[in-house]
Amino acid sequence: MTTESSRTQTVRLTVSQAIVRFLSQQYTLRDGVEHRVVEGFFGIFGHGNVAGIGQALLQAELDDPATMPYYLARNEQGAVHAAAGFAKQRNRLSTLAVTTSVGPGATNMITGAALATVNRIPVLLFPADTFATRAPDPVLQQLERNESQDVTVNDAFRPVSAFFDRVWRAEQLPLSLLNAMRVLTDPAQTGAVTIALPEDVQAEAHDWPVEFFAKRVWTVARTRADRDALQSAASIIAAAKRPFIIAGGGVQYSEANAVLAELSERWGIPVGQTHAGKGTLPDGHPMDVGGVGSTGTIAADELASTADLVIGIGTRYSDFTTSSKALFQRDDVRFLNLNVAGLDAIKLAGHAVTGDARESLTELGELLGAHTTDEAYRAEIAERRAAWEATRSAAIAAEAPGDLPAQIGLLSILNEELADEDVIVNAAGSAPGDLHRLWQPRSAKQYHVEYGFSTMGYEIAGALGVKMAAPERQVVALVGDGSYLMLSQEIVTAVAEHIKLVIVLIDNQGFASIGNLSESVGSQRFGTKYRYRNVDTSRLDGGVLPVDLAANIRSLGANVIEADGLDEFRAAVRAALEAEETTAVYVRSDPAAPGVDGGWWWDVPVAEVSDIESTAAAREQYEIDRVAQRPHL
């Protein structure tokens, strides 16, 4: 209903109905192309949101299902992961919103919010909150505190959100939503945007100015860097003898891949890639030396360790990338950081160039003209690339088809069987390390590994979001048994929505990655194996648990192909890719099998004193290793 007021035309809607109508009219604009900011809602309804956001989404669906599609999630954390996967695939130009009920429904999203903010991925969260009126008090699932009446469980979102607000009154909503859009569409500030909605406020009616619901376009700015900073950067690059580029996720989101490929080859500068940046150069590019850092290749890490200039482009320099600041070994090494976010541009005391990656690289290319490194350095890069490829090939060839396979053999088959535009999705455990070293991406978006927050359980939910964002691509969720058992419920969502995923479940009978790490720090794989408790020793070192993960997947509605060994695994992967419905490939692997050489040190402190011989030996080695750390101030 629309009415005339003394100042402007208004429409009477509930707060929730206003949110849905407002979001349906928000767009991003970059390079002349518009995208919906929010393309739909994930949610699970409870008493906190069923009569508010739930009713508003129903009303929108009955009016026009395309206005704001709703997808029933099975786990609130999984819903946020799916939204993050969607937004990452769309280069942060579009995302999904998530609505939950009050209390545990809300707090279940906190891990997902942290993942999004850590990785600079925009997601929009609407956790329900307790009554603003406080008429019923305490309500079901309300947190009561002795010292305050205005703190709820949703305050836990504050440190893990890029923007947080709580709408106590309807009049506060316009400013809150406008600021939410500001942060969602800001490449330097984006992350989880959380607006807590008291359940009574969600259902309240208000007279809203009609202009609030007009189409609004938010420009995703390609911020130009300061000219003086660029000229200084060009001089720094020109003076370097052994420069090395680290390409991070910012290269991908800026769509600067082609510019980087052209300039790195022209300049003769090798490019190592972070997890978020892997794929910025396609496999076979002469300057691509693979992953860099603790999970990097021998080629990349040796070149990085001897570099006199490290050029970080769109990277936040996580400890895996810098090998806990032990990777860059030259005393005279300098850092040049090109980043849209000032927070990242100043890291390692580098020369900061704050601006869009694509535009800044283009301008640097113009300033440097025909500059190039010398032939000896180019020859060394080629030699190291060839040596690494020989190491990689030898490690994969060592896999025997009849043995319980090592993970590297399985990943090699996946790499061969996926088409150029297909996507591999992974997150935690040992797989990210092997993928970072071994995977040979043939397109920019083929490699999708969440390794900023290293969240177990991201894989299947994240793959769901990726597939929703790119329905034309095959999307493969690679997940270990430990991660699968933490969060696999979004298989049901995929089945319900007829969204075809390929799930590769590797059964390690425990936590393979942490098992290896535990052994390296002298903790003897304690607490990392899935075993019965031994009645004789009272320790978790009994027999193997009779958990049938393949049957579990079937019970969730997906097809399952069980594979034994490499040959059967390859056939199963091919069948799963050809299938029309969500299909899982279940395979057992040897978690103790050797991987492939590569990677640098990673700082995991070891107990300084111990009665255990293995721990004492690990501490001795730790003291030796950490001498390599540098402050880079």
C-alpha positions in Angstrom: 0.0 0.0 0.0 1.4 3.4 -1.0 0.3 6.6 0.7 1.1 10.3 0.4 2.7 12.1 3.3 3.4 15.8 3.6 7.0 15.4 2.3 7.3 12.3 0.3 5.5 9.2 -1.0 5.7 6.3 1.5 4.9 2.6 1.6 4.0 0.6 4.7 6.1 -2.5 5.1 7.5 -4.5 8.0 11.2 -4.1 8.7 11.8 -7.5 7.1 9.8 -6.8 4.1 11.7 -3.5 3.7 15.0 -5.4 3.9 14.1 -7.8 1.1 12.7 -5.1 -1.1 15.8 -2.9 -0.6 18.3 -5.7 -1.3 16.5 -6.6 -4.5 17.4 -3.2 -5.9 21.1 -3.1 -5.0 23.7 -3.5 -7.7 27.5 -3.4 -8.1 29.1 -1.8 -11.1 32.6 -2.5 -12.4 34.1 -2.0 -15.9 30.6 -1.1 -17.1 28.9 -4.3 -16.0 26.2 -4.5 -13.3 25.7 -7.3 -10.9 23.1 -7.9 -8.2 24.8 -7.3 -4.8 22.7 -10.0 -3.1 21.3 -12.7 -5.3 19.4 -14.7 -2.7 19.1 -15.9 0.9 20.3 -19.0 2.6 18.5 -19.6 5.9 17.1 -21.8 8.6 13.9 -20.5 10.3 13.2 -20.6 14.0 11.1 -18.5 16.4 13.5 -15.6 16.0 13.0 -15.1 12.2 10.2 -17.2 10.9 7.6 -14.4 11.3 10.0 -11.7 10.2 12.5 -12.4 7.5 10.8 -15.8 6.8 7.5 -14.1 6.1 9.1 -11.4 4.0 10.9 -14.0 1.8 7.6 -15.9 1.4 5.9 -12.8 0.3 8.6 -12.0 -2.2 8.5 -15.5 -3.6 4.7 -15.5 -4.1 5.0 -12.1 -5.8 8.0 -13.1 -8.1 10.4 -16.0 -7.3 13.2 -14.2 -9.0 13.0 -11.2 -6.6 15.0 -12.8 -3.8 15.3 -16.6 -4.0 15.4 -18.5 -0.7 17.5 -21.7 -0.2 17.0 -23.9 2.8 20.3 -24.6 4.4 20.9 -27.5 6.8 23.6 -25.9 9.0 24.0 -22.2 9.7 27.8 -22.3 9.4 27.5 -24.2 6.2 25.2 -21.5 4.8 27.8 -18.8 5.4 30.5 -21.0 3.8 28.2 -21.4 0.7 27.7 -17.6 0.6 31.5 -17.1 0.8 32.2 -19.7 -2.0 29.6 -17.9 -4.1 31.1 -14.5 -3.6 34.7 -15.7 -4.2 33.7 -17.3 -7.5 32.0 -14.0 -8.5 35.2 -12.0 -7.7 33.4 -10.4 -4.8 30.9 -8.5 -7.0 27.9 -10.5 -5.8 27.1 -12.5 -2.7 24.3 -14.2 -0.8 22.6 -13.3 2.5 22.0 -15.6 5.4 19.2 -15.4 7.9 19.1 -17.4 11.2 17.0 -17.6 14.3 18.1 -16.2 17.7 20.6 -17.9 20.0 22.4 -21.0 18.7 21.1 -20.4 15.2 22.9 -17.1 15.3 26.1 -18.2 17.0 26.5 -21.1 14.6 27.4 -18.5 12.0 30.3 -17.1 13.8 32.9 -19.4 12.3 31.6 -18.6 8.9 31.8 -14.9 9.6 35.4 -15.2 10.7 36.3 -17.1 7.6 34.7 -14.5 5.4 36.4 -11.6 7.2 39.8 -13.2 7.3 39.7 -13.9 3.6 38.2 -10.5 2.7 35.0 -12.1 1.2 31.7 -10.2 1.4 28.8 -12.1 3.0 25.6 -10.5 4.5 24.4 -12.0 7.8 21.0 -11.4 9.5 21.1 -13.2 12.9 17.9 -12.7 14.8 18.1 -11.2 18.3 16.1 -11.0 21.5 13.2 -8.6 21.9 13.9 -4.9 21.7 11.0 -4.1 23.9 12.2 -6.6 26.6 8.5 -7.3 27.2 9.1 -11.1 27.5 12.4 -11.4 29.4 14.2 -13.7 29.4 13.1 -15.3 26.2 14.1 -18.8 25.0 17.8 -18.8 24.1 18.5 -15.4 25.6 21.9 -14.7 27.3 21.5 -13.0 30.7 24.4 -11.1 32.2 24.8 -9.6 35.6 26.5 -6.4 34.5 24.5 -5.5 31.4 21.1 -5.7 29.7 22.1 -4.7 26.2 24.6 -7.5 25.5 23.3 -10.5 23.6 25.1 -13.5 22.0 25.2 -11.6 18.8 27.9 -9.2 20.2 30.2 -12.2 19.6 30.0 -11.2 15.9 31.7 -7.8 16.5 35.3 -9.0 16.3 34.7 -11.3 13.3 32.7 -8.8 11.2 33.9 -6.1 8.9 30.7 -4.2 9.8 28.3 -4.8 12.7 25.0 -3.2 13.7 21.9 -4.0 15.7 18.6 -2.4 14.5 16.7 -1.6 17.7 14.2 0.6 15.9 12.7 0.6 12.4 14.0 4.1 11.8 17.6 2.9 12.1 17.3 0.4 9.2 18.0 2.7 6.2 21.4 3.9 7.6 22.3 0.4 8.7 21.6 -1.1 5.2 23.4 1.7 3.4 26.5 1.2 5.5 26.2 -2.5 4.9 26.2 -2.0 1.2 29.2 0.4 1.5 31.3 -2.2 3.2 30.1 -5.2 1.1 31.2 -3.3 -2.1 34.5 -1.9 -0.8 37.4 -4.1 -1.9 39.6 -2.8 0.9 37.1 -3.1 3.7 34.9 -6.0 2.8 34.2 -9.2 4.9 31.3 -10.4 6.9 28.6 -7.7 7.3 26.3 -8.5 10.3 23.0 -6.8 11.1 21.4 -8.2 14.2 17.6 -8.0 14.1 15.5 -8.3 17.3 12.7 -10.7 16.5 9.9 -8.2 17.4 11.5 -5.4 15.3 11.6 -7.8 12.3 7.8 -7.9 12.3 7.1 -4.2 13.0 5.5 -2.1 10.3 6.8 1.3 9.3 6.1 3.9 6.7 9.2 3.9 4.4 10.0 6.6 1.8 9.5 5.0 -1.6 12.8 6.4 -2.8 14.6 4.1 -0.3 13.6 1.2 -2.6 14.8 2.8 -5.9 17.5 1.0 -7.8 20.9 1.9 -6.4 24.2 1.1 -8.1 27.4 0.8 -6.0 30.6 1.4 -8.0 33.3 -1.1 -7.1 36.1 1.3 -7.5 39.3 0.6 -9.3 41.3 2.9 -7.1 44.3 4.5 -8.8 47.5 4.5 -6.9 49.4 7.7 -6.0 51.6 8.7 -8.9 54.6 9.4 -6.7 54.3 6.0 -5.1 54.1 4.3 -8.5 57.2 6.2 -9.7 59.1 5.2 -6.6 58.0 1.6 -7.1 59.2 1.6 -10.7 62.6 2.8 -9.6 62.8 0.1 -7.0 61.9 -2.6 -9.5 64.4 -1.2 -12.0 67.2 -1.4 -9.5 66.6 -5.0 -8.4 68.7 -7.8 -9.7 66.7 -10.7 -8.4 63.1 -9.5 -8.0 60.3 -12.0 -7.1 56.6 -11.5 -7.3 54.1 -13.0 -4.8 50.6 -13.0 -6.4 47.7 -13.1 -3.9 44.0 -13.2 -4.1 43.8 -9.5 -4.9 45.1 -10.3 -8.4 42.2 -12.6 -8.9 39.5 -10.3 -7.6 40.9 -7.4 -9.6 41.0 -9.6 -12.7 44.6 -8.6 -13.2 45.7 -12.0 -14.4 46.4 -11.1 -18.0 48.3 -8.0 -17.1 50.4 -9.9 -14.6 51.1 -12.6 -17.1 52.3 -10.1 -19.7 54.4 -8.0 -17.4 56.1 -10.8 -15.5 57.2 -12.3 -18.8 58.3 -8.9 -20.2 60.2 -8.1 -17.0 61.6 -11.6 -16.5 60.3 -11.8 -12.9 59.2 -15.2 -11.5 55.8 -15.4 -9.9 55.0 -17.4 -6.8 51.4 -17.7 -5.8 49.5 -17.9 -2.5 46.6 -20.2 -2.0 44.2 -17.4 -2.9 46.4 -16.3 -5.8 47.0 -19.7 -7.3 45.8 -19.7 -10.9 46.8 -16.1 -11.6 49.2 -17.5 -14.1 48.2 -20.6 -16.0 50.2 -23.8 -15.9 53.1 -23.5 -18.4 53.6 -19.8 -18.2 57.4 -19.2 -18.3 57.4 -17.1 -15.1 55.1 -19.4 -13.1 57.1 -21.1 -10.3 54.0 -22.4 -8.4 53.0 -22.1 -4.8 55.2 -20.1 -2.4 55.9 -20.4 1.3 55.4 -23.3 3.8 53.5 -25.3 1.3 55.3 -24.0 -1.8 57.4 -25.6 -4.5 61.2 -25.9 -4.3 61.5 -23.6 -7.3 59.4 -20.8 -5.8 60.9 -21.0 -2.3 64.5 -21.1 -3.5 64.0 -18.0 -5.7 62.1 -16.2 -2.9 64.8 -17.0 -0.4 67.5 -15.3 -2.5 65.4 -12.4 -3.8 66.6 -8.9 -3.3 63.1 -7.5 -3.9 59.8 -9.2 -3.1 56.9 -7.6 -4.9 53.6 -8.6 -3.1 50.6 -8.0 -5.2 47.2 -8.5 -3.5 48.6 -10.6 -0.7 48.1 -10.2 3.0 51.4 -12.1 3.7 50.0 -14.8 6.0 52.5 -16.9 7.9 52.2 -19.7 5.3 53.2 -17.3 2.6 56.2 -15.9 4.4 57.1 -19.2 6.1 56.6 -17.4 9.4 59.0 -14.7 8.2 61.8 -17.2 7.6 61.6 -17.4 3.8 63.3 -14.2 2.7 66.9 -14.7 3.7 68.9 -11.9 2.1 70.0 -9.2 4.6 69.3 -6.5 1.9 65.9 -7.8 0.8 63.3 -5.1 0.2 59.5 -5.3 -0.1 57.2 -3.6 -2.5 53.6 -4.1 -1.7 50.8 -3.3 -4.2 47.4 -3.7 -2.4 44.0 -2.1 -2.4 44.0 -2.2 1.4 46.4 0.0 3.4 46.5 -2.6 6.1 48.2 -5.0 3.8 50.3 -2.5 1.8 52.5 -1.6 4.7 53.3 -5.2 5.9 57.0 -6.2 6.2 57.8 -2.5 6.2 57.4 -2.5 2.4 57.1 0.4 0.1 53.3 0.8 -0.1 51.4 1.3 -3.3 47.7 1.4 -2.4 45.4 0.9 -5.3 43.7 -1.6 -7.6 46.0 -4.4 -8.8 45.1 -4.3 -12.5 45.3 -0.5 -12.8 48.4 -0.2 -10.8 50.2 -2.9 -12.7 49.2 -1.4 -16.0 50.7 2.0 -14.9 53.8 0.3 -13.6 54.2 -1.4 -17.0 54.0 2.0 -18.7 56.6 3.5 -16.3 59.1 0.6 -16.7 58.7 0.3 -20.4 61.1 -2.3 -21.8 62.8 -3.0 -18.5 63.9 -6.6 -17.9 66.1 -8.8 -15.7 69.3 -10.2 -17.2 69.6 -13.4 -19.1 71.4 -15.2 -16.3 68.4 -14.7 -14.0 65.9 -15.8 -16.7 68.0 -18.9 -17.3 68.0 -19.7 -13.6 64.2 -19.4 -13.4 63.9 -21.8 -16.3 66.3 -24.3 -14.7 64.5 -24.2 -11.4 61.1 -24.7 -13.1 62.4 -27.7 -15.0 64.0 -29.2 -11.8 60.7 -28.8 -9.9 58.7 -30.4 -12.7 61.1 -33.4 -12.6 60.7 -33.7 -8.8 56.9 -33.4 -9.1 56.7 -36.0 -11.9 59.0 -38.4 -10.1 56.9 -38.3 -6.9 53.7 -39.0 -8.8 55.2 -41.8 -10.9 56.3 -43.5 -7.7 52.7 -44.3 -6.9 52.0 -48.0 -7.5 48.5 -48.7 -8.9 47.9 -51.6 -6.6 48.9 -50.0 -3.3 46.7 -48.1 -0.9 47.3 -44.8 -2.6 49.0 -41.7 -1.2 47.1 -38.5 -1.5 49.4 -37.1 -4.1 48.5 -39.8 -6.6 44.8 -39.1 -6.1 45.3 -35.4 -6.6 47.3 -36.0 -9.8 44.4 -38.0 -11.3 42.0 -35.2 -10.4 44.2 -32.6 -12.0 44.3 -34.7 -15.2 40.6 -35.5 -15.3 39.1 -32.0 -14.6 38.5 -29.8 -17.6 40.2 -26.4 -17.8 37.2 -24.5 -16.5 36.2 -27.0 -13.8 36.8 -26.1 -10.1 38.5 -28.0 -7.3 37.3 -26.8 -3.8 39.2 -27.6 -0.6 40.1 -26.1 2.7 41.8 -27.7 5.7 44.0 -30.7 6.4 46.9 -32.0 4.4 45.3 -31.6 1.0 45.9 -27.8 0.7 49.6 -28.4 1.0 49.7 -31.0 -1.6 47.4 -29.0 -3.9 49.5 -25.9 -3.5 52.6 -27.7 -4.6 51.2 -30.1 -7.2 48.1 -28.6 -8.8 48.6 -27.2 -12.3 45.8 -24.8 -12.8 44.7 -24.2 -16.4 42.3 -21.3 -15.7 42.1 -18.6 -13.2 39.2 -20.0 -11.2 40.1 -23.7 -11.3 41.8 -23.7 -7.9 39.5 -22.7 -5.0 41.2 -23.4 -1.7 40.2 -21.6 1.5 43.4 -21.4 3.5 43.1 -18.1 5.3 41.1 -19.5 8.2 41.7 -23.2 7.3 38.1 -24.1 8.2 37.3 -27.8 8.4 33.9 -28.3 6.9 34.1 -25.6 4.3 34.6 -27.9 1.3 31.1 -29.2 0.5 29.3 -26.0 1.6 31.8 -23.8 -0.3 31.5 -26.0 -3.4 27.7 -25.6 -3.2 28.2 -21.8 -3.3 30.7 -22.0 -6.2 28.3 -24.2 -8.2 25.5 -21.7 -7.6 27.7 -18.9 -8.9 29.0 -20.9 -11.9 26.4 -23.5 -12.8 28.1 -24.1 -16.1 31.2 -25.6 -14.5 31.9 -28.9 -12.9 32.6 -28.3 -9.2 34.6 -30.9 -7.2 34.6 -30.8 -3.4 37.8 -32.5 -2.1 37.3 -33.4 1.5 39.0 -35.7 4.1 37.1 -37.8 6.5 37.9 -35.5 9.5 36.5 -32.5 7.7 33.5 -34.4 6.3 32.4 -35.5 9.8 32.5 -31.9 10.9 30.2 -30.5 8.3 28.6 -32.4 5.4 24.9 -31.5 5.7 24.8 -29.2 2.7 24.8 -32.3 0.5 21.1 -32.4 1.3 20.7 -28.8 0.1 22.5 -29.6 -3.1 20.2 -32.6 -3.7 17.1 -30.7 -2.8 18.0 -27.9 -5.2 19.1 -30.2 -8.0 22.6 -28.7 -7.9 25.1 -31.3 -9.1 28.3 -31.5 -7.1 31.2 -34.0 -7.4 32.4 -34.9 -3.9 35.7 -36.7 -3.5 36.0 -38.1 0.0 39.4 -39.4 1.1 39.3 -41.6 4.1 42.5 -41.3 6.2 40.9 -42.8 9.3 41.7 -39.7 11.2 43.4 -36.3 10.8 46.2 -36.8 8.3 47.6 -33.3 8.4 47.6 -32.8 12.1 48.9 -36.3 12.5 51.9 -35.4 10.4 52.4 -32.1 12.3 52.0 -33.9 15.6 54.8 -36.3 14.7 57.0 -33.4 13.6 56.7 -31.7 17.0 57.3 -34.9 18.9 53.7 -35.6 19.9 53.6 -39.0 18.2 50.2 -38.4 16.4 48.5 -38.3 19.7 44.7 -37.7 19.4 44.7 -37.7 15.6 43.5 -41.2 14.7 39.9 -42.4 14.6 40.1 -45.4 16.9 38.3 -47.3 19.6 39.4 -46.6 23.2 41.6 -49.5 24.2 40.1 -51.2 27.2 43.5 -52.5 28.3 45.4 -49.2 28.0 42.6 -46.6 28.4 44.1 -44.9 25.4 42.6 -44.1 22.0 44.8 -46.7 20.3 42.3 -49.5 19.8 41.0 -50.9 16.6 39.7 -49.0 13.6 36.2 -47.6 14.0 33.5 -49.3 11.8 32.3 -46.0 10.4 30.8 -46.3 6.9 31.2 -42.9 5.4 30.0 -44.1 1.9 26.7 -45.3 3.5 26.4 -42.0 5.3 26.7 -40.0 2.0 24.0 -42.3 0.4 21.7 -41.6 3.4 21.9 -37.9 2.5 20.6 -38.5 -1.0 23.8 -38.5 -3.1 25.1 -41.3 -5.3 28.3 -42.9 -4.2 31.0 -44.7 -6.2 33.6 -46.6 -4.0 37.1 -46.9 -5.4 40.0 -49.1 -4.4 43.3 -47.9 -5.7 44.4 -45.5 -8.4 42.9 -47.2 -11.4 39.4 -47.5 -9.9 39.7 -44.0 -8.6 40.3 -42.6 -12.1 37.3 -44.5 -13.4 35.1 -43.4 -10.6 36.1 -39.7 -11.1 35.2 -39.9 -14.8 31.8 -41.5 -13.9 31.1 -38.8 -11.3 31.9 -36.0 -13.7 29.6 -37.6 -16.3 26.7 -38.1 -13.8 23.8 -35.7 -13.8 23.2 -35.7 -10.1 25.4 -35.1 -7.0 27.9 -38.0 -6.9 30.6 -38.8 -4.4 33.7 -40.8 -4.9 34.9 -42.6 -1.8 38.5 -43.8 -1.6 40.8 -44.9 1.2 44.3 -43.5 1.3 47.5 -44.0 3.3 47.9 -41.0 5.6 51.5 -41.9 6.4 52.6 -42.2 2.7 55.3 -39.7 1.7 54.4 -36.6 -0.2 56.5 -34.5 -2.5 59.5 -32.5 -1.5 58.9 -28.8 -1.2 57.9 -26.1 1.2 59.7 -24.0 3.8 59.6 -23.9 7.6 56.4 -23.0 9.5 56.5 -21.8 13.1 54.7 -24.2 15.4 56.2 -23.9 18.9 57.4 -27.1 20.5 57.2 -27.8 24.3 60.3 -26.2 25.8 60.7 -29.0 28.4 59.5 -32.6 28.2 60.1 -36.1 29.5 59.3 -37.5 26.1 62.4 -38.1 24.0 60.6 -37.3 20.7 59.4 -34.0 22.0 62.8 -33.0 23.3 64.4 -33.8 19.9 61.7 -31.8 18.1 62.4 -28.8 20.4 66.1 -29.0 19.6 65.3 -28.9 15.9 62.8 -26.0 16.5 65.5 -23.9 18.1 67.7 -24.4 15.0 64.9 -23.6 12.6 63.7 -20.5 14.1 67.0 -18.8 13.8 66.1 -18.1 10.2 63.2 -15.8 11.2 63.6 -12.1 10.3 61.7 -9.2 11.7 61.6 -7.3 8.4 61.2 -3.9 10.0 
